[in-house]
Amino acid sequence: MTNYQPFLIGKRFRITPQWMPPVPDRIDLITQRGAFGSGEHETTVSCLEIMAELDILKGTRVLDLGSGTGILAIAAVKLGAAAAVCVDIDPRAVATAQANCQANQVADRITHVAGTLDDLGETGFDLALANIYGDILLKVAEPLSGKVRKTGGLLLSGILWEDNFAVRQAYQKTGWALVTNRMLNEYSTLYLTK
């Protein structure tokens, strides 16, 4: 469904269909409304709000694990990241992310991997984004941590309240320090640095 009215997220973003003219002082994220990762779910909103506050994105390389629609990678690039890699296990999600990157005119800076973290040979990312379920975040704590530079950051969401402590503990054991622990209606979002 592409016929919807734009809506604002935080102080920087506007989720909008492709046909709407731009507005001043907003970064447009063009996507189809209703898809998971279209900007309506509280975990996506939380990630976008935190990303907009980060002053570390200019010129960085970003990993978006479980990228879905690609909205977080697209936002990172529009905030100044030099490049991003989207990884998703679902080939349909990869196709959707590729289409969204084209619509947002950032396809030349975002690459896509259909598979898991194990299928990604690259390391040395400045920021890893993962808006996926807490049980998956627990399973990938060490390999995901290994993909990020020692001076980098992790933005994790999709974590149910009851999984928050376990996820925090797992990443802190791999050398991460908690900067933000945002509790939402049902989920939570963590931002960590080394």
VENPE-V900830 format. One line per field, one symbol per residue. ss: DSSP state (H for helix, E for strand, C for the rest). psi: psi as a letter, one per 20 degrees, with the letter a starting at -180 (. if undefined). burial: I if it has 16 or more other ideal C-beta (glycine too) atoms within 10 Angstrom, else O. Layout:
ss=???
psi=???
burial=???
//
This chain:
ss=CCCCCCEEECCCEEEECCCCCCCCCCEEEECCCCCCCCCCCHHHHHHHHHHHHCCCCCCCEEEEECCCCCHHHHHHHHCCCCEEEEEECCHHHHHHHHHHHHHCCCHHHEEEEECCHHHCCCCCEEEEEEECCHHHHHHCHHHHHHCEEEEEEEEEEEEEHHHHHHHHHHHHHCCCEEEEEEECCCEEEEEEEC
psi=oinrqqqqpbihqppqrhipqqqqkqopoprpqhqpjiihqhhggggggghhipjjhpjrpppnplhdijhggggggiiiqhqqpppqhohhhgggggghgghjkjhijprppobrhhiohqakqhpppomrqhhghghjgghghiipqhjarpopajoqgiiggggggghhhjjqppgpnopagharpppqr.
burial=OOOOOIOOIOOIIIIIIOOOOOOOOIIIIIIIIOIOIIIOIIIIIIIIIIIIOIOIIOOIIIIIIIIIIIIIIIIIIIIOIOIIIIIIIOOOIIOIIIIIIOIIOIIOIIOIIIOOIOOIOOOOIIIIIIIIIIOIIOOIIOOIIOIIOOOIIIIIIIIOOOIIOOIIOIIOOOOIOOOOOIOIOOIIIIIIIO
//
